[in-house]
Amino acid sequence: MTWIEALGWFGAVLAITGSAMRTIIPLRCVGIIANVVSFTYNLALGLYPGMIVNMILLPLNSMRLIQMLRLIRKVKHASQSDLSMDWLKPFMAKRNVKAGEILFHKDDEADCMFYTLSGQFRLRQLGIDVPPGRVVGEMGFLSPDNKRTQTLECIESGEVLSITYNQVRQLYFQNPEFGFYFLRLTTERMFANMERLEAELSQLRAGSEETHTSEAPETDRENVPVTV
């Protein structure tokens, strides 16, 4: 077997190996090596169509590999960064809100989320105040029926930024940083709600135990014999 034939068989093995790959980065790496081997093989045999094909595929695979590595770096940075909304503000619309105004009611159709710039807001059902610098209304995006789970009321006049869920979807798929931001935001909100429910349950249990304890001594005293 000549070195040219060995090179051809090696290129065939690489092509089969690349087709069997499940993850994109190893696939691109094997593809680049296969392009180099195949180009050399076709060059040695003077096969111009094969040379042209690999001359096109080699930079294409290289470019896709670089893009994927950049994407991974962005995702890693986003997963480790703080939950800052500054970069998202240019995509949002500013709105003035007066005291007493309702931004949305419970069970309303949810179509946007808000970022509070100034003023004071309150989630009625939970009795939670929303200060400036907070995201609110994002849970409707994840709700199966896209319904509001709370009523948001303006307590003190201020300003909010709003962004529609259609824009959120576009940013979610186009920008991995926003995707990880939104994932972390909703996850933290869910854990906070779980902790709040657990605290309320603990208070209810503690109150029930105190009531039971306060009633128990009176019952015991009734059954204690009196010694004269």
Secondary structure per residue as TSV (DSSP state, phi and psi in degrees):
chain	resnum	aa	ss	phi	psi
A	1	M	-	360.0	129.0
A	2	T	-	-81.3	166.7
A	3	W	H	-66.9	-27.0
A	4	I	H	-69.0	-43.6
A	5	E	H	-64.0	-41.0
A	6	A	H	-61.9	-39.5
A	7	L	H	-64.3	-40.1
A	8	G	H	-63.2	-44.2
A	9	W	H	-65.0	-37.3
A	10	F	H	-63.4	-41.5
A	11	G	H	-63.4	-37.6
A	12	A	H	-65.3	-41.0
A	13	V	H	-62.7	-41.7
A	14	L	H	-63.9	-40.0
A	15	A	H	-62.9	-42.5
A	16	I	H	-67.2	-42.1
A	17	T	H	-61.8	-43.4
A	18	G	H	-62.1	-38.4
A	19	S	H	-67.0	-26.8
A	20	A	H	-86.7	-8.2
A	21	M	-	-68.6	143.1
A	22	R	-	-102.2	-26.2
A	23	T	S	-104.1	146.7
A	24	I	H	-73.5	-36.9
A	25	I	H	-67.9	-50.1
A	26	P	H	-59.1	-34.7
A	27	L	H	-62.2	-45.3
A	28	R	H	-65.7	-39.0
A	29	C	H	-63.8	-46.6
A	30	V	H	-64.2	-37.5
A	31	G	H	-61.8	-40.7
A	32	I	H	-63.6	-45.4
A	33	I	H	-63.3	-41.7
A	34	A	H	-63.4	-36.6
A	35	N	H	-64.4	-42.8
A	36	V	H	-64.6	-46.3
A	37	V	H	-63.9	-45.6
A	38	S	H	-65.8	-37.9
A	39	F	H	-63.2	-43.7
A	40	T	H	-63.3	-41.4
A	41	Y	H	-61.8	-48.0
A	42	N	H	-67.9	-32.0
A	43	L	H	-67.0	-41.6
A	44	A	H	-65.0	-31.6
A	45	L	H	-94.9	-3.1
A	46	G	T	69.7	31.1
A	47	L	-	-92.5	95.8
A	48	Y	H	-68.2	-39.5
A	49	P	H	-57.3	-43.7
A	50	G	H	-64.7	-37.2
A	51	M	H	-63.0	-44.2
A	52	I	H	-64.7	-42.9
A	53	V	H	-59.3	-46.0
A	54	N	H	-73.2	-27.6
A	55	M	H	-66.6	-28.2
A	56	I	H	-82.5	-43.2
A	57	L	H	-70.0	-33.0
A	58	L	H	-62.1	-53.4
A	59	P	H	-66.5	-30.5
A	60	L	H	-66.0	-47.1
A	61	N	H	-63.4	-38.3
A	62	S	H	-64.3	-43.2
A	63	M	H	-64.3	-44.0
A	64	R	H	-64.5	-36.4
A	65	L	H	-64.8	-44.1
A	66	I	H	-62.6	-42.3
A	67	Q	H	-62.1	-41.5
A	68	M	H	-67.5	-39.2
A	69	L	H	-64.8	-39.1
A	70	R	H	-64.2	-40.9
A	71	L	H	-61.8	-41.7
A	72	I	H	-64.3	-40.3
A	73	R	H	-63.1	-40.6
A	74	K	H	-65.0	-42.2
A	75	V	H	-63.8	-42.1
A	76	K	H	-63.7	-42.1
A	77	H	H	-64.5	-41.8
A	78	A	H	-65.6	-37.7
A	79	S	H	-71.1	-19.9
A	80	Q	H	-106.0	-8.8
A	81	S	S	-84.8	169.0
A	82	D	-	-78.9	164.9
A	83	L	-	-85.3	70.8
A	84	S	-	-92.5	140.0
A	85	M	-	-104.3	3.3
A	86	D	G	-58.4	-42.4
A	87	W	G	-70.7	-18.6
A	88	L	G	-88.1	-17.4
A	89	K	G	-58.0	-37.8
A	90	P	G	-60.5	-21.3
A	91	F	G	-87.8	-3.1
A	92	M	S	-108.5	155.4
A	93	A	E	-104.0	136.3
A	94	K	E	-85.0	145.2
A	95	R	E	-145.4	133.9
A	96	N	E	-86.6	137.0
A	97	V	E	-127.3	133.4
A	98	K	-	-96.9	156.4
A	99	A	T	-60.6	135.1
A	100	G	T	92.1	-11.1
A	101	E	-	-76.2	140.7
A	102	I	E	-99.4	120.0
A	103	L	E	-76.8	-37.9
A	104	F	E	-161.3	151.7
A	105	H	-	-100.7	157.3
A	106	K	T	-61.6	139.1
A	107	D	T	74.0	3.8
A	108	D	-	-67.7	157.9
A	109	E	B	-68.0	125.1
A	110	A	-	-91.6	126.0
A	111	D	-	-135.4	0.3
A	112	C	E	-159.1	166.0
A	113	M	E	-126.9	163.0
A	114	F	E	-123.9	156.6
A	115	Y	E	-128.8	120.0
A	116	T	E	-80.6	124.5
A	117	L	-	-93.9	-45.7
A	118	S	S	-151.3	171.0
A	119	G	S	88.4	-170.1
A	120	Q	E	-136.9	136.8
A	121	F	E	-131.8	159.4
A	122	R	E	-142.2	136.3
A	123	L	E	-87.9	110.6
A	124	R	T	-59.0	-53.6
A	125	Q	T	-61.6	-37.7
A	126	L	T	-90.3	-17.2
A	127	G	T	67.7	30.9
A	128	I	E	-102.8	130.2
A	129	D	E	-83.3	138.2
A	130	V	E	-109.9	105.9
A	131	P	-	-79.5	174.2
A	132	P	T	-60.9	148.4
A	133	G	T	86.8	22.7
A	134	R	-	-123.0	148.5
A	135	V	E	-92.0	137.7
A	136	V	E	-145.4	145.5
A	137	G	S	93.1	8.6
A	138	E	-	-81.0	-18.7
A	139	M	H	-69.0	-24.4
A	140	G	H	-64.2	-25.5
A	141	F	H	-66.7	-31.7
A	142	L	H	-95.1	-13.2
A	143	S	S	-65.6	135.9
A	144	P	T	-56.5	-36.0
A	145	D	T	-103.7	7.8
A	146	N	-	53.7	46.0
A	147	K	B	-108.6	148.2
A	148	R	-	-70.6	138.5
A	149	T	S	-97.6	-10.0
A	150	Q	S	-142.2	168.6
A	151	T	-	-107.4	126.4
A	152	L	E	-105.9	118.3
A	153	E	E	-115.8	141.6
A	154	C	E	-85.1	120.1
A	155	I	E	-91.9	-37.9
A	156	E	E	-132.7	129.8
A	157	S	-	-51.7	142.9
A	158	G	E	-170.9	-158.4
A	159	E	E	-129.4	147.2
A	160	V	E	-132.8	157.7
A	161	L	E	-108.4	141.2
A	162	S	E	-127.4	151.0
A	163	I	E	-143.0	134.2
A	164	T	E	-74.7	158.7
A	165	Y	H	-67.4	-28.0
A	166	N	H	-63.5	-41.2
A	167	Q	H	-67.3	-37.6
A	168	V	H	-61.1	-42.6
A	169	R	H	-62.4	-43.5
A	170	Q	H	-62.7	-45.1
A	171	L	H	-66.9	-34.6
A	172	Y	H	-61.7	-42.2
A	173	F	H	-85.6	-26.3
A	174	Q	H	-89.3	-29.2
A	175	N	-	-123.2	109.6
A	176	P	H	-64.1	-28.5
A	177	E	H	-63.8	-44.6
A	178	F	H	-67.3	-37.3
A	179	G	H	-58.7	-45.8
A	180	F	H	-70.7	-36.0
A	181	Y	H	-60.2	-48.3
A	182	F	H	-65.8	-38.1
A	183	L	H	-63.1	-46.1
A	184	R	H	-66.6	-39.8
A	185	L	H	-60.8	-51.3
A	186	T	H	-67.7	-34.9
A	187	T	H	-65.9	-44.9
A	188	E	H	-63.2	-38.7
A	189	R	H	-64.3	-40.8
A	190	M	H	-65.3	-42.5
A	191	F	H	-65.3	-37.2
A	192	A	H	-63.5	-40.7
A	193	N	H	-65.2	-38.7
A	194	M	H	-64.7	-42.6
A	195	E	H	-63.9	-37.5
A	196	R	H	-65.0	-43.0
A	197	L	H	-64.8	-40.6
A	198	E	H	-63.7	-39.2
A	199	A	H	-65.0	-41.0
A	200	E	H	-65.1	-40.7
A	201	L	H	-64.0	-39.3
A	202	S	H	-63.5	-40.0
A	203	Q	H	-65.5	-40.6
A	204	L	H	-64.1	-42.2
A	205	R	H	-65.4	-41.2
A	206	A	H	-63.6	-41.1
A	207	G	H	-64.9	-38.2
A	208	S	H	-66.4	-40.2
A	209	E	H	-67.4	-38.7
A	210	E	H	-64.5	-41.4
A	211	T	H	-62.7	-43.2
A	212	H	H	-64.6	-39.3
A	213	T	H	-69.4	-39.0
A	214	S	H	-69.2	-28.9
A	215	E	H	-82.2	-27.4
A	216	A	H	-63.6	-45.6
A	217	P	H	-61.3	-37.9
A	218	E	H	-61.5	-40.8
A	219	T	H	-65.8	-39.7
A	220	D	H	-66.3	-39.1
A	221	R	H	-66.2	-30.5
A	222	E	H	-66.2	-28.3
A	223	N	H	-95.1	-3.7
A	224	V	S	-81.3	126.3
A	225	P	-	-68.4	142.4
A	226	V	-	-93.3	128.9
A	227	T	-	-104.1	126.5
A	228	V	-	-102.4	360.0
